[in-house]
């Protein structure tokens, strides 16, 4: 084969209203079928909305894309089969049909969706650690390289040491604006 297997995010179509149940089923199937090395995170994209009812504020989780979940996976025939055949799944978005495997979301699309939920596609600890080299992919420091000094997960930021005009400078950068170098 020779193709490099990499983790990517895919959009999976489910019956509307069944997103959470499909997420649980898929996670159970991934572990019972030994697919943890191919199927990683399953996310139901939601945003918290504040509702005011009878003068009281209530937080409510609202689905951003009813009938869709995001699956972080390495696309192989087996992992594709496991996801497609999970009860409640009606298919993948971005497949041209005729048995063609679907296209993954771009990093930009994933960052936008996960970022709005206060999540990141980079796994701190396994994908990124203090001292790792990163490349800034957008913002004022785009195309610069630096070393991670610390993480601020609450605000989805890192502090990195960048080489600015020959001097090491500590800057705060959003997790969505970096990738591992």
C-alpha atoms as an extended CHARMM CRD file, in Angstrom:
* protein
*
       181  EXT
         1         1  UNK       CA              0.0000000000        0.0000000000        0.0000000000  PROA      1               0.0000000000
         2         2  UNK       CA              2.6530000000        2.4840000000        1.0810000000  PROA      2               0.0000000000
         3         3  UNK       CA              0.1500000000        5.1930000000        1.9990000000  PROA      3               0.0000000000
         4         4  UNK       CA              0.7780000000        6.9730000000        5.2470000000  PROA      4               0.0000000000
         5         5  UNK       CA             -2.0610000000        6.4360000000        7.6460000000  PROA      5               0.0000000000
         6         6  UNK       CA             -2.9790000000        9.6120000000        9.3910000000  PROA      6               0.0000000000
         7         7  UNK       CA             -5.6360000000       10.6930000000       11.8100000000  PROA      7               0.0000000000
         8         8  UNK       CA             -8.2060000000       12.9300000000       10.2230000000  PROA      8               0.0000000000
         9         9  UNK       CA            -11.6760000000       14.1690000000       11.0470000000  PROA      9               0.0000000000
        10        10  UNK       CA            -14.7290000000       13.0070000000        9.1340000000  PROA      10              0.0000000000
        11        11  UNK       CA            -18.3560000000       14.0510000000        9.2250000000  PROA      11              0.0000000000
        12        12  UNK       CA            -20.7510000000       11.1920000000        9.8430000000  PROA      12              0.0000000000
        13        13  UNK       CA            -24.4570000000       11.4490000000        9.1470000000  PROA      13              0.0000000000
        14        14  UNK       CA            -26.8100000000       10.0460000000       11.8170000000  PROA      14              0.0000000000
        15        15  UNK       CA            -30.5110000000       10.0070000000       12.4650000000  PROA      15              0.0000000000
        16        16  UNK       CA            -31.3480000000       13.4270000000       13.8870000000  PROA      16              0.0000000000
        17        17  UNK       CA            -31.7790000000       13.2710000000       17.6440000000  PROA      17              0.0000000000
        18        18  UNK       CA            -29.6570000000       10.1130000000       17.8900000000  PROA      18              0.0000000000
        19        19  UNK       CA            -26.2420000000       11.8130000000       17.8020000000  PROA      19              0.0000000000
        20        20  UNK       CA            -25.3520000000       11.0470000000       21.4540000000  PROA      20              0.0000000000
        21        21  UNK       CA            -26.5510000000        7.4500000000       21.2040000000  PROA      21              0.0000000000
        22        22  UNK       CA            -24.5430000000        6.9260000000       18.0050000000  PROA      22              0.0000000000
        23        23  UNK       CA            -21.4580000000        8.4410000000       19.6960000000  PROA      23              0.0000000000
        24        24  UNK       CA            -21.7900000000        5.9490000000       22.5970000000  PROA      24              0.0000000000
        25        25  UNK       CA            -22.4150000000        3.0010000000       20.2620000000  PROA      25              0.0000000000
        26        26  UNK       CA            -19.4700000000        3.9120000000       18.0630000000  PROA      26              0.0000000000
        27        27  UNK       CA            -17.1380000000        4.2980000000       21.0490000000  PROA      27              0.0000000000
        28        28  UNK       CA            -18.2760000000        0.9160000000       22.3880000000  PROA      28              0.0000000000
        29        29  UNK       CA            -17.8020000000       -0.7400000000       18.9860000000  PROA      29              0.0000000000
        30        30  UNK       CA            -14.3490000000        0.7990000000       18.5500000000  PROA      30              0.0000000000
        31        31  UNK       CA            -13.1990000000       -0.6790000000       21.8410000000  PROA      31              0.0000000000
        32        32  UNK       CA            -14.9900000000       -4.0430000000       21.5440000000  PROA      32              0.0000000000
        33        33  UNK       CA            -13.6670000000       -4.5330000000       18.0070000000  PROA      33              0.0000000000
        34        34  UNK       CA            -10.1240000000       -3.4820000000       18.8880000000  PROA      34              0.0000000000
        35        35  UNK       CA            -10.2330000000       -0.3850000000       16.6890000000  PROA      35              0.0000000000
        36        36  UNK       CA             -8.8860000000        2.1230000000       19.2480000000  PROA      36              0.0000000000
        37        37  UNK       CA             -5.8020000000        2.6150000000       17.1020000000  PROA      37              0.0000000000
        38        38  UNK       CA             -8.0090000000        3.6800000000       14.1940000000  PROA      38              0.0000000000
        39        39  UNK       CA            -11.0690000000        5.3430000000       15.7210000000  PROA      39              0.0000000000
        40        40  UNK       CA            -10.2080000000        8.0170000000       18.2580000000  PROA      40              0.0000000000
        41        41  UNK       CA            -12.5740000000       10.7760000000       19.2800000000  PROA      41              0.0000000000
        42        42  UNK       CA            -16.2730000000       10.9980000000       18.4910000000  PROA      42              0.0000000000
        43        43  UNK       CA            -17.7050000000       14.4900000000       18.9370000000  PROA      43              0.0000000000
        44        44  UNK       CA            -21.2810000000       15.7490000000       18.8450000000  PROA      44              0.0000000000
        45        45  UNK       CA            -20.7890000000       19.4170000000       17.8700000000  PROA      45              0.0000000000
        46        46  UNK       CA            -22.7170000000       21.4830000000       20.4060000000  PROA      46              0.0000000000
        47        47  UNK       CA            -22.7420000000       25.0070000000       21.7070000000  PROA      47              0.0000000000
        48        48  UNK       CA            -24.0170000000       26.2660000000       25.0250000000  PROA      48              0.0000000000
        49        49  UNK       CA            -26.9020000000       28.6610000000       24.6690000000  PROA      49              0.0000000000
        50        50  UNK       CA            -28.3250000000       30.7910000000       27.4440000000  PROA      50              0.0000000000
        51        51  UNK       CA            -32.0920000000       30.6460000000       27.6580000000  PROA      51              0.0000000000
        52        52  UNK       CA            -34.0690000000       33.0160000000       29.8170000000  PROA      52              0.0000000000
        53        53  UNK       CA            -37.1990000000       31.3260000000       31.1020000000  PROA      53              0.0000000000
        54        54  UNK       CA            -39.4410000000       32.9810000000       33.7230000000  PROA      54              0.0000000000
        55        55  UNK       CA            -36.6550000000       35.4770000000       34.4020000000  PROA      55              0.0000000000
        56        56  UNK       CA            -34.1680000000       32.6810000000       35.1720000000  PROA      56              0.0000000000
        57        57  UNK       CA            -31.0940000000       32.0150000000       33.0670000000  PROA      57              0.0000000000
        58        58  UNK       CA            -30.7300000000       28.4580000000       31.8800000000  PROA      58              0.0000000000
        59        59  UNK       CA            -27.8430000000       26.9600000000       29.9600000000  PROA      59              0.0000000000
        60        60  UNK       CA            -28.8510000000       24.6110000000       27.1920000000  PROA      60              0.0000000000
        61        61  UNK       CA            -26.6690000000       22.5360000000       24.8750000000  PROA      61              0.0000000000
        62        62  UNK       CA            -27.7210000000       23.1670000000       21.3040000000  PROA      62              0.0000000000
        63        63  UNK       CA            -26.5280000000       20.9460000000       18.4750000000  PROA      63              0.0000000000
        64        64  UNK       CA            -24.6290000000       22.9070000000       15.8520000000  PROA      64              0.0000000000
        65        65  UNK       CA            -25.3160000000       20.3580000000       13.1000000000  PROA      65              0.0000000000
        66        66  UNK       CA            -28.3280000000       18.1970000000       13.9590000000  PROA      66              0.0000000000
        67        67  UNK       CA            -27.8990000000       14.7700000000       12.4260000000  PROA      67              0.0000000000
        68        68  UNK       CA            -24.1070000000       14.9450000000       12.2360000000  PROA      68              0.0000000000
        69        69  UNK       CA            -21.2190000000       13.8520000000       14.4120000000  PROA      69              0.0000000000
        70        70  UNK       CA            -17.4720000000       14.2520000000       13.9230000000  PROA      70              0.0000000000
        71        71  UNK       CA            -15.2210000000       11.2280000000       14.0570000000  PROA      71              0.0000000000
        72        72  UNK       CA            -11.4480000000       11.4230000000       14.3560000000  PROA      72              0.0000000000
        73        73  UNK       CA            -10.1220000000        8.3130000000       12.6860000000  PROA      73              0.0000000000
        74        74  UNK       CA             -7.5620000000        6.7210000000       10.4420000000  PROA      74              0.0000000000
        75        75  UNK       CA             -9.4990000000        5.7510000000        7.3220000000  PROA      75              0.0000000000
        76        76  UNK       CA             -8.9810000000        2.0880000000        6.5100000000  PROA      76              0.0000000000
        77        77  UNK       CA            -11.4090000000       -0.4100000000        5.0180000000  PROA      77              0.0000000000
        78        78  UNK       CA            -11.9850000000       -1.8420000000        8.5040000000  PROA      78              0.0000000000
        79        79  UNK       CA            -12.4780000000        1.4620000000       10.3540000000  PROA      79              0.0000000000
        80        80  UNK       CA            -14.7170000000        2.7350000000        7.5680000000  PROA      80              0.0000000000
        81        81  UNK       CA            -16.7910000000       -0.4440000000        7.8170000000  PROA      81              0.0000000000
        82        82  UNK       CA            -17.0820000000       -0.2180000000       11.6290000000  PROA      82              0.0000000000
        83        83  UNK       CA            -18.3220000000        3.3820000000       11.5130000000  PROA      83              0.0000000000
        84        84  UNK       CA            -20.7000000000        2.8570000000        8.5750000000  PROA      84              0.0000000000
        85        85  UNK       CA            -22.2700000000       -0.1600000000       10.2430000000  PROA      85              0.0000000000
        86        86  UNK       CA            -22.8320000000        1.4480000000       13.6240000000  PROA      86              0.0000000000
        87        87  UNK       CA            -26.5750000000        1.5560000000       14.3930000000  PROA      87              0.0000000000
        88        88  UNK       CA            -27.9480000000        5.0430000000       13.7110000000  PROA      88              0.0000000000
        89        89  UNK       CA            -25.2430000000        5.9600000000       11.1690000000  PROA      89              0.0000000000
        90        90  UNK       CA            -26.6340000000        6.7320000000        7.7220000000  PROA      90              0.0000000000
        91        91  UNK       CA            -23.3300000000        7.4800000000        5.9990000000  PROA      91              0.0000000000
        92        92  UNK       CA            -20.3600000000        9.7770000000        5.6470000000  PROA      92              0.0000000000
        93        93  UNK       CA            -20.3750000000       13.2760000000        4.2000000000  PROA      93              0.0000000000
        94        94  UNK       CA            -17.9630000000       13.8210000000        1.3430000000  PROA      94              0.0000000000
        95        95  UNK       CA            -18.0840000000       10.4080000000       -0.2620000000  PROA      95              0.0000000000
        96        96  UNK       CA            -18.7440000000       10.3940000000       -3.9810000000  PROA      96              0.0000000000
        97        97  UNK       CA            -20.6300000000        7.1200000000       -3.5580000000  PROA      97              0.0000000000
        98        98  UNK       CA            -19.8990000000        3.8410000000       -5.3780000000  PROA      98              0.0000000000
        99        99  UNK       CA            -17.8080000000        2.6840000000       -2.4430000000  PROA      99              0.0000000000
       100       100  UNK       CA            -15.4790000000        5.6850000000       -2.5640000000  PROA      100             0.0000000000
       101       101  UNK       CA            -14.0390000000        6.6210000000        0.8000000000  PROA      101             0.0000000000
       102       102  UNK       CA            -15.1010000000       10.0490000000        2.0770000000  PROA      102             0.0000000000
       103       103  UNK       CA            -12.9300000000       13.1420000000        2.1790000000  PROA      103             0.0000000000
       104       104  UNK       CA            -11.8020000000       14.3840000000        5.5840000000  PROA      104             0.0000000000
       105       105  UNK       CA            -12.5120000000       17.8680000000        6.8890000000  PROA      105             0.0000000000
       106       106  UNK       CA             -9.7190000000       20.3920000000        6.4910000000  PROA      106             0.0000000000
       107       107  UNK       CA             -7.8130000000       21.3950000000        9.6330000000  PROA      107             0.0000000000
       108       108  UNK       CA             -9.3570000000       24.8370000000        9.2740000000  PROA      108             0.0000000000
       109       109  UNK       CA            -12.8990000000       23.4070000000        9.3280000000  PROA      109             0.0000000000
       110       110  UNK       CA            -12.0930000000       21.1680000000       12.3000000000  PROA      110             0.0000000000
       111       111  UNK       CA            -10.4540000000       24.0140000000       14.2360000000  PROA      111             0.0000000000
       112       112  UNK       CA            -13.4880000000       26.2210000000       13.6790000000  PROA      112             0.0000000000
       113       113  UNK       CA            -15.9750000000       23.6180000000       14.9240000000  PROA      113             0.0000000000
       114       114  UNK       CA            -13.8950000000       22.2890000000       17.8160000000  PROA      114             0.0000000000
       115       115  UNK       CA            -12.7230000000       25.7880000000       18.7400000000  PROA      115             0.0000000000
       116       116  UNK       CA            -16.3060000000       26.9730000000       19.1200000000  PROA      116             0.0000000000
       117       117  UNK       CA            -16.7590000000       24.1220000000       21.6310000000  PROA      117             0.0000000000
       118       118  UNK       CA            -13.5670000000       24.9800000000       23.5180000000  PROA      118             0.0000000000
       119       119  UNK       CA            -11.7860000000       21.9200000000       22.1220000000  PROA      119             0.0000000000
       120       120  UNK       CA             -8.7660000000       21.3900000000       19.9430000000  PROA      120             0.0000000000
       121       121  UNK       CA             -7.8340000000       18.7210000000       17.4030000000  PROA      121             0.0000000000
       122       122  UNK       CA             -4.3470000000       18.5690000000       18.9240000000  PROA      122             0.0000000000
       123       123  UNK       CA             -4.1650000000       16.2950000000       21.9230000000  PROA      123             0.0000000000
       124       124  UNK       CA             -2.1170000000       17.9400000000       24.6270000000  PROA      124             0.0000000000
       125       125  UNK       CA              0.2620000000       15.4050000000       26.1190000000  PROA      125             0.0000000000
       126       126  UNK       CA              0.2430000000       12.9410000000       23.2280000000  PROA      126             0.0000000000
       127       127  UNK       CA              0.3770000000       15.2520000000       20.1990000000  PROA      127             0.0000000000
       128       128  UNK       CA              1.9210000000       18.2550000000       21.9480000000  PROA      128             0.0000000000
       129       129  UNK       CA              4.1620000000       18.5750000000       24.9740000000  PROA      129             0.0000000000
       130       130  UNK       CA              6.1430000000       21.3660000000       26.5780000000  PROA      130             0.0000000000
       131       131  UNK       CA              9.4030000000       21.7760000000       24.7090000000  PROA      131             0.0000000000
       132       132  UNK       CA              7.9290000000       20.5980000000       21.3820000000  PROA      132             0.0000000000
       133       133  UNK       CA              8.6840000000       22.6260000000       18.2890000000  PROA      133             0.0000000000
       134       134  UNK       CA              5.6390000000       24.1800000000       16.6380000000  PROA      134             0.0000000000
       135       135  UNK       CA              4.9590000000       26.0910000000       13.4750000000  PROA      135             0.0000000000
       136       136  UNK       CA              2.5660000000       29.0130000000       13.5710000000  PROA      136             0.0000000000
       137       137  UNK       CA              0.0920000000       28.6260000000       10.7130000000  PROA      137             0.0000000000
       138       138  UNK       CA             -1.8860000000       31.8360000000       11.0100000000  PROA      138             0.0000000000
       139       139  UNK       CA             -1.9820000000       35.1790000000       12.7410000000  PROA      139             0.0000000000
       140       140  UNK       CA              0.7640000000       37.8000000000       13.0680000000  PROA      140             0.0000000000
       141       141  UNK       CA              3.4710000000       35.1520000000       13.6030000000  PROA      141             0.0000000000
       142       142  UNK       CA              2.4520000000       32.9030000000       10.6720000000  PROA      142             0.0000000000
       143       143  UNK       CA              5.2650000000       30.7270000000        9.2350000000  PROA      143             0.0000000000
       144       144  UNK       CA              7.4430000000       31.1960000000       12.2980000000  PROA      144             0.0000000000
       145       145  UNK       CA              8.7500000000       28.3250000000       14.3830000000  PROA      145             0.0000000000
       146       146  UNK       CA              8.9450000000       28.1930000000       18.1320000000  PROA      146             0.0000000000
       147       147  UNK       CA              9.1510000000       26.0030000000       21.1970000000  PROA      147             0.0000000000
       148       148  UNK       CA              6.1930000000       25.3950000000       23.5250000000  PROA      148             0.0000000000
       149       149  UNK       CA              6.7710000000       26.8290000000       27.0030000000  PROA      149             0.0000000000
       150       150  UNK       CA              3.3510000000       26.2900000000       28.5780000000  PROA      150             0.0000000000
       151       151  UNK       CA             -0.3060000000       25.4950000000       27.9460000000  PROA      151             0.0000000000
       152       152  UNK       CA             -3.4060000000       27.4560000000       28.8980000000  PROA      152             0.0000000000
       153       153  UNK       CA             -6.1310000000       24.9060000000       28.1500000000  PROA      153             0.0000000000
       154       154  UNK       CA             -8.8720000000       27.0330000000       29.6600000000  PROA      154             0.0000000000
       155       155  UNK       CA             -8.3040000000       29.6500000000       26.9590000000  PROA      155             0.0000000000
       156       156  UNK       CA             -7.0260000000       27.2400000000       24.2850000000  PROA      156             0.0000000000
       157       157  UNK       CA             -3.6620000000       29.0090000000       24.0770000000  PROA      157             0.0000000000
       158       158  UNK       CA             -0.0150000000       28.1670000000       24.4260000000  PROA      158             0.0000000000
       159       159  UNK       CA              2.9840000000       30.2490000000       25.3130000000  PROA      159             0.0000000000
       160       160  UNK       CA              5.7850000000       29.6810000000       22.8750000000  PROA      160             0.0000000000
       161       161  UNK       CA              9.2840000000       31.0330000000       22.5060000000  PROA      161             0.0000000000
       162       162  UNK       CA              9.6830000000       32.4390000000       18.9980000000  PROA      162             0.0000000000
       163       163  UNK       CA             12.8050000000       33.8020000000       17.4310000000  PROA      163             0.0000000000
       164       164  UNK       CA             11.9250000000       37.4430000000       16.7470000000  PROA      164             0.0000000000
       165       165  UNK       CA             14.7340000000       39.3970000000       15.1240000000  PROA      165             0.0000000000
       166       166  UNK       CA             17.3560000000       37.0810000000       16.5660000000  PROA      166             0.0000000000
       167       167  UNK       CA             15.9390000000       37.2590000000       20.0670000000  PROA      167             0.0000000000
       168       168  UNK       CA             13.8480000000       34.6540000000       21.8540000000  PROA      168             0.0000000000
       169       169  UNK       CA             10.4670000000       36.1840000000       22.6590000000  PROA      169             0.0000000000
       170       170  UNK       CA              7.6200000000       34.5440000000       24.5590000000  PROA      170             0.0000000000
       171       171  UNK       CA              4.2770000000       35.0200000000       22.8240000000  PROA      171             0.0000000000
       172       172  UNK       CA              0.7870000000       33.7070000000       23.4730000000  PROA      172             0.0000000000
       173       173  UNK       CA             -0.7480000000       31.8830000000       20.5110000000  PROA      173             0.0000000000
       174       174  UNK       CA             -4.1210000000       30.2170000000       20.0430000000  PROA      174             0.0000000000
       175       175  UNK       CA             -3.9780000000       26.4250000000       19.7160000000  PROA      175             0.0000000000
       176       176  UNK       CA             -5.9250000000       26.7170000000       16.4880000000  PROA      176             0.0000000000
       177       177  UNK       CA             -3.0810000000       28.7880000000       15.0070000000  PROA      177             0.0000000000
       178       178  UNK       CA             -0.3050000000       26.2260000000       15.4070000000  PROA      178             0.0000000000
       179       179  UNK       CA              0.7440000000       22.8120000000       14.2190000000  PROA      179             0.0000000000
       180       180  UNK       CA              3.4890000000       20.4920000000       15.3300000000  PROA      180             0.0000000000
       181       181  UNK       CA              6.7070000000       21.3120000000       13.4920000000  PROA      181             0.0000000000
